[in-house]
Amino acid sequence: MDYMTLKEASEKWGVSIRQINYYCAGGRIPGAVKVATIWLLPKDAEKPVDMRTKQGKEQKNAKDTLC
């Protein structure tokens, strides 16, 4: 499996490196692996939905309704 760094993912998704670090630490990117102090993300990983946006809040509300 091919991996990319936080910097590569940041450029690909248009968000800060710090935000991607939060996604990884929160387990929101499947397949992300921490090697020593570096996060490695699968090259085919998709950007998680930002729960601070309207789209993210709607998705969270829909999930809460189903449960």
N, C-alpha and C positions, 0 to 999 in steps of 0.2 A: 504494500500500500504506500502511495506517495503522500508526503506530508508537506505542509507549508507553515511558516512561522507567523507570529502575531503581526509582524510588519507587512508581510505579503497579504494576509487576510484583511488587514486594515486598508490597504490600497485597493483590494478587490471589492470590498463591501462599502467603502466610503465612510467608515467610522474610526474612532480613535483606537489606538493600541490598548489603552486603559479599559475601554468599553469591552473589547474582545476578551481581555483578561478577566473581567467580571463575568462574562458569559461562560468562560472555561471554568472558573472557580465555582460557579453556580451549577455546573453540570448541564448547561443548556446547549452545548455543542457535542452531539454524539461522536464518539471516537477520538475526542481530544485527549492527549496524553501529556503528562508533565514529566519531563526528563531533567532532573536536577532542578534548575530554576527556569527552564524554558518550556513553554507550552508548544506542542506540535499538534496541528489540526489537519484532518484529512483534506486533501486537495478538492474532493467533491462535496465537502461540507457546505450546507446552506446557512445563510445568515439567519439567526433566530429573530423572531418578531420582537420589536422593542415594546415592552409592556407599558411604557410611559406615553405612547402615542394612542390616538383614537382607535386605530386598527388593533393594537395590542389589548386595549381595554375591552373592546368588543369581543375579541377572541376569548379573553379570560372570563367574561360574563357568560358567554355561550357555553364554555366548559363547566362553569359553576352551575348553570341551569340543568345540564345533563346529569350531574351527579346527584 
